[in-house]
Amino acid sequence: MALLFLSFSRMLAVAVCWRKPGVLLLLCFQLSACEGLLFFPQQQLLRTPADVGLSYSDVQIALDDSAKLRAWWLPAVGEATATVLFAHGNAENISTHLASVYWLPAQGVNVLLIDYRGYGGSLGRPSVASAQEDILASLVWLQDQPPLQETPILVLGQSLGASLAGVVVARHRRDIANLAGVILDAGFTGYSAIAKTVAAANYVTWPLQYPVAWAMPKGQDLIAEIAEIAPLPLLLIHGRSDPVVPYANAMALYAAAAPPRQLLSYDGGHIETFNHPHAGMQNRATVMDFIRKAVAEWR
């Protein structure tokens, strides 16, 4: 989401340099395609799980339009107690977001890391709707694998991935029999709200906060649907010092969610949850405790 601010800055800088009101007006009209500013895909993979000593395999997940998602499968060390589907944030690809989940296989948890369309080796152009389709297709793929049909699935989404994945589960939890729980890390309440927050945070982009908020996708906000995740257990995670997605988002989402839900707060920034120098190990322990309890209830 920090990259969203940079895009706003670049757009407004053009208008300032030209000093023509018409240029700024034109940019506001161009905001009708503003959804694209939510996504900053990178195709090049900068590393693989093997580079950090993990076993893995490349996976291709078929989509309805004949496209395929590229993903990494990290098998659990020893007997698997659960599988986590990981939905990353808005920038780069699975090779850079691996740092958030590389520790899970050693805890007996399988991990499927997916790249949305346009990211890594997944072809296509990302959008909110298509990324939600990608997450759902990945859940169906997991459920359809014979060795995994008796293994509970948990969804872990971070930042944009949290807001995407939360809505997918809210809408489709009844279609995925293996779903056992949901973990949403640094998610935001809605697209218009976060766009306005990011734009208003700096004097350069302040004039764009309302047109940008208006141009964001409608009818896709997590806060409007989060209550439908129940009765699946929900763990919300947020750093109190998050400079990208303010902590108030976590409080609002927690209030809107239905039990069973819990909130894990820590003194850290944006998606530092599992690698924070002080809170990281305790956060991992809390998440594993949540996973174990969710699995026990599912069984």
C-alpha positions as protocol buffer text, in pm:
chain_id: "A"
residue {
  index: 1
  type: MET
  ca { x: 0 y: 0 z: 0 }
}
residue {
  index: 2
  type: ALA
  ca { x: 298 y: 233 z: 37 }
}
residue {
  index: 3
  type: LEU
  ca { x: 335 y: 206 z: -339 }
}
residue {
  index: 4
  type: LEU
  ca { x: -20 y: 336 z: -374 }
}
residue {
  index: 5
  type: PHE
  ca { x: 98 y: 663 z: -222 }
}
residue {
  index: 6
  type: LEU
  ca { x: 387 y: 681 z: -470 }
}
residue {
  index: 7
  type: SER
  ca { x: 147 y: 646 z: -761 }
}
residue {
  index: 8
  type: PHE
  ca { x: -71 y: 927 z: -629 }
}
residue {
  index: 9
  type: SER
  ca { x: 240 y: 1138 z: -583 }
}
residue {
  index: 10
  type: ARG
  ca { x: 353 y: 1081 z: -940 }
}
residue {
  index: 11
  type: MET
  ca { x: 12 y: 1169 z: -1081 }
}
residue {
  index: 12
  type: LEU
  ca { x: -15 y: 1491 z: -885 }
}
residue {
  index: 13
  type: ALA
  ca { x: 345 y: 1586 z: -961 }
}
residue {
  index: 14
  type: VAL
  ca { x: 260 y: 1591 z: -1331 }
}
residue {
  index: 15
  type: ALA
  ca { x: -17 y: 1841 z: -1272 }
}
residue {
  index: 16
  type: VAL
  ca { x: 200 y: 2057 z: -1046 }
}
residue {
  index: 17
  type: CYS
  ca { x: 484 y: 2067 z: -1298 }
}
residue {
  index: 18
  type: TRP
  ca { x: 252 y: 2166 z: -1582 }
}
residue {
  index: 19
  type: ARG
  ca { x: 62 y: 2411 z: -1360 }
}
residue {
  index: 20
  type: LYS
  ca { x: -248 y: 2365 z: -1566 }
}
residue {
  index: 21
  type: PRO
  ca { x: -582 y: 2296 z: -1396 }
}
residue {
  index: 22
  type: GLY
  ca { x: -691 y: 2093 z: -1698 }
}
residue {
  index: 23
  type: VAL
  ca { x: -413 y: 1843 z: -1641 }
}
residue {
  index: 24
  type: LEU
  ca { x: -528 y: 1780 z: -1285 }
}
residue {
  index: 25
  type: LEU
  ca { x: -887 y: 1747 z: -1408 }
}
residue {
  index: 26
  type: LEU
  ca { x: -773 y: 1494 z: -1668 }
}
residue {
  index: 27
  type: LEU
  ca { x: -593 y: 1295 z: -1401 }
}
residue {
  index: 28
  type: CYS
  ca { x: -909 y: 1287 z: -1193 }
}
residue {
  index: 29
  type: PHE
  ca { x: -1099 y: 1143 z: -1490 }
}
residue {
  index: 30
  type: GLN
  ca { x: -826 y: 884 z: -1533 }
}
residue {
  index: 31
  type: LEU
  ca { x: -891 y: 773 z: -1178 }
}
residue {
  index: 32
  type: SER
  ca { x: -1183 y: 574 z: -1317 }
}
residue {
  index: 33
  type: ALA
  ca { x: -914 y: 309 z: -1373 }
}
residue {
  index: 34
  type: CYS
  ca { x: -771 y: 364 z: -1027 }
}
residue {
  index: 35
  type: GLU
  ca { x: -820 y: 4 z: -921 }
}
residue {
  index: 36
  type: GLY
  ca { x: -497 y: -76 z: -1104 }
}
residue {
  index: 37
  type: LEU
  ca { x: -310 y: 138 z: -851 }
}
residue {
  index: 38
  type: LEU
  ca { x: -384 y: -125 z: -587 }
}
residue {
  index: 39
  type: PHE
  ca { x: -157 y: -379 z: -755 }
}
residue {
  index: 40
  type: PHE
  ca { x: 219 y: -364 z: -807 }
}
residue {
  index: 41
  type: PRO
  ca { x: 316 y: -704 z: -947 }
}
residue {
  index: 42
  type: GLN
  ca { x: 670 y: -815 z: -1010 }
}
residue {
  index: 43
  type: GLN
  ca { x: 734 y: -1101 z: -1251 }
}
residue {
  index: 44
  type: GLN
  ca { x: 1092 y: -1187 z: -1159 }
}
residue {
  index: 45
  type: LEU
  ca { x: 1134 y: -1430 z: -872 }
}
residue {
  index: 46
  type: LEU
  ca { x: 1420 y: -1312 z: -653 }
}
residue {
  index: 47
  type: ARG
  ca { x: 1470 y: -1641 z: -468 }
}
residue {
  index: 48
  type: THR
  ca { x: 1311 y: -1980 z: -412 }
}
residue {
  index: 49
  type: PRO
  ca { x: 1236 y: -2173 z: -94 }
}
residue {
  index: 50
  type: ALA
  ca { x: 1542 y: -2386 z: -167 }
}
residue {
  index: 51
  type: ASP
  ca { x: 1756 y: -2078 z: -106 }
}
residue {
  index: 52
  type: VAL
  ca { x: 1646 y: -2084 z: 259 }
}
residue {
  index: 53
  type: GLY
  ca { x: 1673 y: -2462 z: 294 }
}
residue {
  index: 54
  type: LEU
  ca { x: 1310 y: -2555 z: 234 }
}
residue {
  index: 55
  type: SER
  ca { x: 1170 y: -2839 z: 26 }
}
residue {
  index: 56
  type: TYR
  ca { x: 913 y: -2716 z: -224 }
}
residue {
  index: 57
  type: SER
  ca { x: 748 y: -2783 z: -557 }
}
residue {
  index: 58
  type: ASP
  ca { x: 610 y: -2557 z: -828 }
}
residue {
  index: 59
  type: VAL
  ca { x: 234 y: -2579 z: -867 }
}
residue {
  index: 60
  type: GLN
  ca { x: 0 y: -2468 z: -1145 }
}
residue {
  index: 61
  type: ILE
  ca { x: -364 y: -2401 z: -1059 }
}
residue {
  index: 62
  type: ALA
  ca { x: -609 y: -2391 z: -1349 }
}
residue {
  index: 63
  type: LEU
  ca { x: -860 y: -2106 z: -1374 }
}
residue {
  index: 64
  type: ASP
  ca { x: -1193 y: -2096 z: -1555 }
}
residue {
  index: 65
  type: ASP
  ca { x: -1054 y: -1882 z: -1838 }
}
residue {
  index: 66
  type: SER
  ca { x: -781 y: -2138 z: -1922 }
}
residue {
  index: 67
  type: ALA
  ca { x: -520 y: -1928 z: -1742 }
}
residue {
  index: 68
  type: LYS
  ca { x: -306 y: -2080 z: -1470 }
}
residue {
  index: 69
  type: LEU
  ca { x: -174 y: -1952 z: -1142 }
}
residue {
  index: 70
  type: ARG
  ca { x: 181 y: -2028 z: -1043 }
}
residue {
  index: 71
  type: ALA
  ca { x: 231 y: -2121 z: -681 }
}
residue {
  index: 72
  type: TRP
  ca { x: 475 y: -2283 z: -442 }
}
residue {
  index: 73
  type: TRP
  ca { x: 389 y: -2583 z: -229 }
}
residue {
  index: 74
  type: LEU
  ca { x: 586 y: -2611 z: 96 }
}
residue {
  index: 75
  type: PRO
  ca { x: 522 y: -2951 z: 257 }
}
residue {
  index: 76
  type: ALA
  ca { x: 515 y: -2984 z: 633 }
}
residue {
  index: 77
  type: VAL
  ca { x: 812 y: -3139 z: 805 }
}
residue {
  index: 78
  type: GLY
  ca { x: 678 y: -3469 z: 938 }
}
residue {
  index: 79
  type: GLU
  ca { x: 306 y: -3531 z: 960 }
}
residue {
  index: 80
  type: ALA
  ca { x: 96 y: -3234 z: 850 }
}
residue {
  index: 81
  type: THR
  ca { x: -164 y: -3112 z: 1097 }
}
residue {
  index: 82
  type: ALA
  ca { x: -297 y: -2835 z: 872 }
}
residue {
  index: 83
  type: THR
  ca { x: -252 y: -2653 z: 543 }
}
residue {
  index: 84
  type: VAL
  ca { x: -224 y: -2275 z: 516 }
}
residue {
  index: 85
  type: LEU
  ca { x: -319 y: -2091 z: 198 }
}
residue {
  index: 86
  type: PHE
  ca { x: -116 y: -1770 z: 193 }
}
residue {
  index: 87
  type: ALA
  ca { x: -247 y: -1460 z: 13 }
}
residue {
  index: 88
  type: HIS
  ca { x: 25 y: -1194 z: 0 }
}
residue {
  index: 89
  type: GLY
  ca { x: 6 y: -815 z: -19 }
}
residue {
  index: 90
  type: ASN
  ca { x: -12 y: -583 z: -319 }
}
residue {
  index: 91
  type: ALA
  ca { x: 354 y: -564 z: -423 }
}
residue {
  index: 92
  type: GLU
  ca { x: 623 y: -794 z: -566 }
}
residue {
  index: 93
  type: ASN
  ca { x: 545 y: -1170 z: -557 }
}
residue {
  index: 94
  type: ILE
  ca { x: 572 y: -1490 z: -355 }
}
residue {
  index: 95
  type: SER
  ca { x: 951 y: -1484 z: -362 }
}
residue {
  index: 96
  type: THR
  ca { x: 965 y: -1174 z: -143 }
}
residue {
  index: 97
  type: HIS
  ca { x: 667 y: -1263 z: 75 }
}
residue {
  index: 98
  type: LEU
  ca { x: 812 y: -1604 z: 156 }
}
residue {
  index: 99
  type: ALA
  ca { x: 964 y: -1446 z: 467 }
}
residue {
  index: 100
  type: SER
  ca { x: 621 y: -1440 z: 632 }
}
residue {
  index: 101
  type: VAL
  ca { x: 553 y: -1815 z: 613 }
}
residue {
  index: 102
  type: TYR
  ca { x: 884 y: -2001 z: 569 }
}
residue {
  index: 103
  type: TRP
  ca { x: 875 y: -2102 z: 937 }
}
residue {
  index: 104
  type: LEU
  ca { x: 542 y: -2288 z: 919 }
}
residue {
  index: 105
  type: PRO
  ca { x: 655 y: -2621 z: 764 }
}
residue {
  index: 106
  type: ALA
  ca { x: 883 y: -2685 z: 1062 }
}
residue {
  index: 107
  type: GLN
  ca { x: 569 y: -2655 z: 1278 }
}
residue {
  index: 108
  type: GLY
  ca { x: 394 y: -2934 z: 1089 }
}
residue {
  index: 109
  type: VAL
  ca { x: 196 y: -2704 z: 858 }
}
residue {
  index: 110
  type: ASN
  ca { x: 180 y: -2725 z: 478 }
}
residue {
  index: 111
  type: VAL
  ca { x: 185 y: -2391 z: 298 }
}
residue {
  index: 112
  type: LEU
  ca { x: 54 y: -2299 z: -47 }
}
residue {
  index: 113
  type: LEU
  ca { x: 184 y: -1957 z: -159 }
}
residue {
  index: 114
  type: ILE
  ca { x: -3 y: -1822 z: -460 }
}
residue {
  index: 115
  type: ASP
  ca { x: 74 y: -1542 z: -702 }
}
residue {
  index: 116
  type: TYR
  ca { x: -233 y: -1360 z: -830 }
}
residue {
  index: 117
  type: ARG
  ca { x: -271 y: -1301 z: -1202 }
}
residue {
  index: 118
  type: GLY
  ca { x: 7 y: -1070 z: -1319 }
}
residue {
  index: 119
  type: TYR
  ca { x: 243 y: -1165 z: -1037 }
}
residue {
  index: 120
  type: GLY
  ca { x: 545 y: -1391 z: -1073 }
}
residue {
  index: 121
  type: GLY
  ca { x: 471 y: -1660 z: -1329 }
}
residue {
  index: 122
  type: SER
  ca { x: 92 y: -1610 z: -1323 }
}
residue {
  index: 123
  type: LEU
  ca { x: -20 y: -1448 z: -1646 }
}
residue {
  index: 124
  type: GLY
  ca { x: -295 y: -1189 z: -1680 }
}
residue {
  index: 125
  type: ARG
  ca { x: -385 y: -857 z: -1526 }
}
residue {
  index: 126
  type: PRO
  ca { x: -473 y: -830 z: -1158 }
}
residue {
  index: 127
  type: SER
  ca { x: -791 y: -676 z: -1025 }
}
residue {
  index: 128
  type: VAL
  ca { x: -985 y: -710 z: -701 }
}
residue {
  index: 129
  type: ALA
  ca { x: -1236 y: -946 z: -862 }
}
residue {
  index: 130
  type: SER
  ca { x: -976 y: -1159 z: -1038 }
}
residue {
  index: 131
  type: ALA
  ca { x: -757 y: -1185 z: -728 }
}
residue {
  index: 132
  type: GLN
  ca { x: -1060 y: -1304 z: -531 }
}
residue {
  index: 133
  type: GLU
  ca { x: -1121 y: -1564 z: -803 }
}
residue {
  index: 134
  type: ASP
  ca { x: -757 y: -1670 z: -774 }
}
residue {
  index: 135
  type: ILE
  ca { x: -788 y: -1724 z: -399 }
}
residue {
  index: 136
  type: LEU
  ca { x: -1110 y: -1923 z: -440 }
}
residue {
  index: 137
  type: ALA
  ca { x: -959 y: -2138 z: -717 }
}
residue {
  index: 138
  type: SER
  ca { x: -663 y: -2212 z: -490 }
}
residue {
  index: 139
  type: LEU
  ca { x: -893 y: -2319 z: -206 }
}
residue {
  index: 140
  type: VAL
  ca { x: -1080 y: -2550 z: -443 }
}
residue {
  index: 141
  type: TRP
  ca { x: -748 y: -2689 z: -570 }
}
residue {
  index: 142
  type: LEU
  ca { x: -641 y: -2770 z: -214 }
}
residue {
  index: 143
  type: GLN
  ca { x: -971 y: -2935 z: -134 }
}
residue {
  index: 144
  type: ASP
  ca { x: -952 y: -3149 z: -449 }
}
residue {
  index: 145
  type: GLN
  ca { x: -606 y: -3294 z: -379 }
}
residue {
  index: 146
  type: PRO
  ca { x: -663 y: -3653 z: -259 }
}
residue {
  index: 147
  type: PRO
  ca { x: -380 y: -3650 z: -2 }
}
residue {
  index: 148
  type: LEU
  ca { x: -521 y: -3331 z: 153 }
}
residue {
  index: 149
  type: GLN
  ca { x: -890 y: -3409 z: 174 }
}
residue {
  index: 150
  type: GLU
  ca { x: -868 y: -3493 z: 543 }
}
residue {
  index: 151
  type: THR
  ca { x: -637 y: -3201 z: 623 }
}
residue {
  index: 152
  type: PRO
  ca { x: -794 y: -2880 z: 757 }
}
residue {
  index: 153
  type: ILE
  ca { x: -724 y: -2558 z: 566 }
}
residue {
  index: 154
  type: LEU
  ca { x: -661 y: -2217 z: 715 }
}
residue {
  index: 155
  type: VAL
  ca { x: -635 y: -1897 z: 513 }
}
residue {
  index: 156
  type: LEU
  ca { x: -364 y: -1644 z: 597 }
}
residue {
  index: 157
  type: GLY
  ca { x: -389 y: -1307 z: 420 }
}
residue {
  index: 158
  type: GLN
  ca { x: -166 y: -1004 z: 466 }
}
residue {
  index: 159
  type: SER
  ca { x: -250 y: -641 z: 389 }
}
residue {
  index: 160
  type: LEU
  ca { x: -437 y: -633 z: 55 }
}
residue {
  index: 161
  type: GLY
  ca { x: -434 y: -1014 z: 69 }
}
residue {
  index: 162
  type: ALA
  ca { x: -615 y: -1001 z: 402 }
}
residue {
  index: 163
  type: SER
  ca { x: -893 y: -784 z: 263 }
}
residue {
  index: 164
  type: LEU
  ca { x: -921 y: -1004 z: -48 }
}
residue {
  index: 165
  type: ALA
  ca { x: -912 y: -1336 z: 135 }
}
residue {
  index: 166
  type: GLY
  ca { x: -1151 y: -1229 z: 409 }
}
residue {
  index: 167
  type: VAL
  ca { x: -1421 y: -1147 z: 155 }
}
residue {
  index: 168
  type: VAL
  ca { x: -1362 y: -1475 z: -32 }
}
residue {
  index: 169
  type: VAL
  ca { x: -1407 y: -1680 z: 284 }
}
residue {
  index: 170
  type: ALA
  ca { x: -1710 y: -1479 z: 391 }
}
residue {
  index: 171
  type: ARG
  ca { x: -1878 y: -1553 z: 57 }
}
residue {
  index: 172
  type: HIS
  ca { x: -1764 y: -1911 z: -3 }
}
residue {
  index: 173
  type: ARG
  ca { x: -1688 y: -2077 z: 332 }
}
residue {
  index: 174
  type: ARG
  ca { x: -1977 y: -2321 z: 282 }
}
residue {
  index: 175
  type: ASP
  ca { x: -1821 y: -2439 z: -46 }
}
residue {
  index: 176
  type: ILE
  ca { x: -1489 y: -2543 z: 109 }
}
residue {
  index: 177
  type: ALA
  ca { x: -1553 y: -2829 z: 351 }
}
residue {
  index: 178
  type: ASN
  ca { x: -1195 y: -2834 z: 482 }
}
residue {
  index: 179
  type: LEU
  ca { x: -1189 y: -2471 z: 598 }
}
residue {
  index: 180
  type: ALA
  ca { x: -1098 y: -2452 z: 965 }
}
residue {
  index: 181
  type: GLY
  ca { x: -1001 y: -2089 z: 1031 }
}
residue {
  index: 182
  type: VAL
  ca { x: -894 y: -1751 z: 899 }
}
residue {
  index: 183
  type: ILE
  ca { x: -597 y: -1529 z: 989 }
}
residue {
  index: 184
  type: LEU
  ca { x: -603 y: -1171 z: 859 }
}
residue {
  index: 185
  type: ASP
  ca { x: -288 y: -967 z: 913 }
}
residue {
  index: 186
  type: ALA
  ca { x: -295 y: -587 z: 863 }
}
residue {
  index: 187
  type: GLY
  ca { x: -617 y: -588 z: 663 }
}
residue {
  index: 188
  type: PHE
  ca { x: -812 y: -271 z: 596 }
}
residue {
  index: 189
  type: THR
  ca { x: -1183 y: -201 z: 630 }
}
residue {
  index: 190
  type: GLY
  ca { x: -1248 y: -97 z: 269 }
}
residue {
  index: 191
  type: TYR
  ca { x: -1086 y: 23 z: -52 }
}
residue {
  index: 192
  type: SER
  ca { x: -1222 y: 376 z: -55 }
}
residue {
  index: 193
  type: ALA
  ca { x: -1132 y: 426 z: 310 }
}
residue {
  index: 194
  type: ILE
  ca { x: -771 y: 310 z: 272 }
}
residue {
  index: 195
  type: ALA
  ca { x: -720 y: 509 z: -50 }
}
residue {
  index: 196
  type: LYS
  ca { x: -845 y: 824 z: 121 }
}
residue {
  index: 197
  type: THR
  ca { x: -622 y: 756 z: 423 }
}
residue {
  index: 198
  type: VAL
  ca { x: -311 y: 706 z: 210 }
}
residue {
  index: 199
  type: ALA
  ca { x: -379 y: 1012 z: -5 }
}
residue {
  index: 200
  type: ALA
  ca { x: -460 y: 1236 z: 292 }
}
residue {
  index: 201
  type: ALA
  ca { x: -141 y: 1143 z: 473 }
}
residue {
  index: 202
  type: ASN
  ca { x: 77 y: 1377 z: 265 }
}
residue {
  index: 203
  type: TYR
  ca { x: 25 y: 1733 z: 144 }
}
residue {
  index: 204
  type: VAL
  ca { x: 130 y: 1633 z: -208 }
}
residue {
  index: 205
  type: THR
  ca { x: -152 y: 1382 z: -254 }
}
residue {
  index: 206
  type: TRP
  ca { x: -403 y: 1546 z: -19 }
}
residue {
  index: 207
  type: PRO
  ca { x: -606 y: 1705 z: -304 }
}
residue {
  index: 208
  type: LEU
  ca { x: -667 y: 1360 z: -455 }
}
residue {
  index: 209
  type: GLN
  ca { x: -812 y: 1190 z: -150 }
}
residue {
  index: 210
  type: TYR
  ca { x: -1178 y: 1224 z: -248 }
}
residue {
  index: 211
  type: PRO
  ca { x: -1155 y: 1146 z: -621 }
}
residue {
  index: 212
  type: VAL
  ca { x: -929 y: 850 z: -548 }
}
residue {
  index: 213
  type: ALA
  ca { x: -1167 y: 720 z: -282 }
}
residue {
  index: 214
  type: TRP
  ca { x: -1459 y: 758 z: -524 }
}
residue {
  index: 215
  type: ALA
  ca { x: -1274 y: 559 z: -791 }
}
residue {
  index: 216
  type: MET
  ca { x: -1204 y: 253 z: -576 }
}
residue {
  index: 217
  type: PRO
  ca { x: -1398 y: -75 z: -621 }
}
residue {
  index: 218
  type: LYS
  ca { x: -1745 y: -78 z: -470 }
}
residue {
  index: 219
  type: GLY
  ca { x: -1920 y: -367 z: -295 }
}
residue {
  index: 220
  type: GLN
  ca { x: -1597 y: -544 z: -202 }
}
residue {
  index: 221
  type: ASP
  ca { x: -1523 y: -404 z: 144 }
}
residue {
  index: 222
  type: LEU
  ca { x: -1414 y: -648 z: 412 }
}
residue {
  index: 223
  type: ILE
  ca { x: -1590 y: -464 z: 693 }
}
residue {
  index: 224
  type: ALA
  ca { x: -1927 y: -520 z: 524 }
}
residue {
  index: 225
  type: GLU
  ca { x: -1877 y: -897 z: 503 }
}
residue {
  index: 226
  type: ILE
  ca { x: -1643 y: -998 z: 783 }
}
residue {
  index: 227
  type: ALA
  ca { x: -1927 y: -1113 z: 1009 }
}
residue {
  index: 228
  type: GLU
  ca { x: -2004 y: -1387 z: 755 }
}
residue {
  index: 229
  type: ILE
  ca { x: -1672 y: -1559 z: 829 }
}
residue {
  index: 230
  type: ALA
  ca { x: -1831 y: -1696 z: 1148 }
}
residue {
  index: 231
  type: PRO
  ca { x: -1867 y: -1964 z: 1270 }
}
residue {
  index: 232
  type: LEU
  ca { x: -1511 y: -2018 z: 1149 }
}
residue {
  index: 233
  type: PRO
  ca { x: -1261 y: -1892 z: 1408 }
}
residue {
  index: 234
  type: LEU
  ca { x: -1098 y: -1564 z: 1306 }
}
residue {
  index: 235
  type: LEU
  ca { x: -767 y: -1418 z: 1417 }
}
residue {
  index: 236
  type: LEU
  ca { x: -703 y: -1053 z: 1333 }
}
residue {
  index: 237
  type: ILE
  ca { x: -343 y: -929 z: 1361 }
}
residue {
  index: 238
  type: HIS
  ca { x: -220 y: -571 z: 1346 }
}
residue {
  index: 239
  type: GLY
  ca { x: 83 y: -368 z: 1447 }
}
residue {
  index: 240
  type: ARG
  ca { x: -8 y: -70 z: 1662 }
}
residue {
  index: 241
  type: SER
  ca { x: 249 y: 146 z: 1480 }
}
residue {
  index: 242
  type: ASP
  ca { x: 147 y: 43 z: 1128 }
}
residue {
  index: 243
  type: PRO
  ca { x: 218 y: 350 z: 910 }
}
residue {
  index: 244
  type: VAL
  ca { x: 43 y: 206 z: 602 }
}
residue {
  index: 245
  type: VAL
  ca { x: -284 y: 60 z: 731 }
}
residue {
  index: 246
  type: PRO
  ca { x: -368 y: 242 z: 1057 }
}
residue {
  index: 247
  type: TYR
  ca { x: -438 y: 30 z: 1363 }
}
residue {
  index: 248
  type: ALA
  ca { x: -791 y: 172 z: 1376 }
}
residue {
  index: 249
  type: ASN
  ca { x: -874 y: -62 z: 1087 }
}
residue {
  index: 250
  type: ALA
  ca { x: -814 y: -362 z: 1313 }
}
residue {
  index: 251
  type: MET
  ca { x: -1039 y: -221 z: 1584 }
}
residue {
  index: 252
  type: ALA
  ca { x: -1318 y: -156 z: 1336 }
}
residue {
  index: 253
  type: LEU
  ca { x: -1288 y: -502 z: 1179 }
}
residue {
  index: 254
  type: TYR
  ca { x: -1286 y: -669 z: 1520 }
}
residue {
  index: 255
  type: ALA
  ca { x: -1601 y: -481 z: 1619 }
}
residue {
  index: 256
  type: ALA
  ca { x: -1774 y: -582 z: 1295 }
}
residue {
  index: 257
  type: ALA
  ca { x: -1671 y: -949 z: 1310 }
}
residue {
  index: 258
  type: ALA
  ca { x: -1880 y: -1213 z: 1481 }
}
residue {
  index: 259
  type: PRO
  ca { x: -1750 y: -1458 z: 1742 }
}
residue {
  index: 260
  type: PRO
  ca { x: -1538 y: -1660 z: 1760 }
}
residue {
  index: 261
  type: ARG
  ca { x: -1272 y: -1397 z: 1691 }
}
residue {
  index: 262
  type: GLN
  ca { x: -964 y: -1259 z: 1857 }
}
residue {
  index: 263
  type: LEU
  ca { x: -725 y: -971 z: 1800 }
}
residue {
  index: 264
  type: LEU
  ca { x: -348 y: -1002 z: 1823 }
}
residue {
  index: 265
  type: SER
  ca { x: -187 y: -658 z: 1862 }
}
residue {
  index: 266
  type: TYR
  ca { x: 184 y: -591 z: 1888 }
}
residue {
  index: 267
  type: ASP
  ca { x: 415 y: -291 z: 1890 }
}
residue {
  index: 268
  type: GLY
  ca { x: 527 y: -303 z: 1530 }
}
residue {
  index: 269
  type: GLY
  ca { x: 471 y: -174 z: 1179 }
}
residue {
  index: 270
  type: HIS
  ca { x: 315 y: -307 z: 860 }
}
residue {
  index: 271
  type: ILE
  ca { x: 319 y: -689 z: 826 }
}
residue {
  index: 272
  type: GLU
  ca { x: 617 y: -719 z: 1061 }
}
residue {
  index: 273
  type: THR
  ca { x: 420 y: -982 z: 1249 }
}
residue {
  index: 274
  type: PHE
  ca { x: 642 y: -1285 z: 1206 }
}
residue {
  index: 275
  type: ASN
  ca { x: 980 y: -1118 z: 1172 }
}
residue {
  index: 276
  type: HIS
  ca { x: 960 y: -838 z: 1426 }
}
residue {
  index: 277
  type: PRO
  ca { x: 1285 y: -829 z: 1629 }
}
residue {
  index: 278
  type: HIS
  ca { x: 1103 y: -836 z: 1963 }
}
residue {
  index: 279
  type: ALA
  ca { x: 747 y: -960 z: 1907 }
}
residue {
  index: 280
  type: GLY
  ca { x: 804 y: -1196 z: 1613 }
}
residue {
  index: 281
  type: MET
  ca { x: 861 y: -1521 z: 1802 }
}
residue {
  index: 282
  type: GLN
  ca { x: 570 y: -1460 z: 2039 }
}
residue {
  index: 283
  type: ASN
  ca { x: 345 y: -1376 z: 1745 }
}
residue {
  index: 284
  type: ARG
  ca { x: 441 y: -1702 z: 1576 }
}
residue {
  index: 285
  type: ALA
  ca { x: 358 y: -1891 z: 1894 }
}
residue {
  index: 286
  type: THR
  ca { x: 19 y: -1719 z: 1919 }
}
residue {
  index: 287
  type: VAL
  ca { x: -62 y: -1801 z: 1558 }
}
residue {
  index: 288
  type: MET
  ca { x: 37 y: -2165 z: 1606 }
}
residue {
  index: 289
  type: ASP
  ca { x: -183 y: -2183 z: 1915 }
}
residue {
  index: 290
  type: PHE
  ca { x: -471 y: -2044 z: 1708 }
}
residue {
  index: 291
  type: ILE
  ca { x: -407 y: -2301 z: 1432 }
}
residue {
  index: 292
  type: ARG
  ca { x: -397 y: -2593 z: 1678 }
}
residue {
  index: 293
  type: LYS
  ca { x: -723 y: -2487 z: 1842 }
}
residue {
  index: 294
  type: ALA
  ca { x: -893 y: -2433 z: 1505 }
}
residue {
  index: 295
  type: VAL
  ca { x: -781 y: -2777 z: 1387 }
}
residue {
  index: 296
  type: ALA
  ca { x: -904 y: -2940 z: 1707 }
}
residue {
  index: 297
  type: GLU
  ca { x: -1246 y: -2777 z: 1669 }
}
residue {
  index: 298
  type: TRP
  ca { x: -1265 y: -2872 z: 1300 }
}
residue {
  index: 299
  type: ARG
  ca { x: -1198 y: -3237 z: 1377 }
}
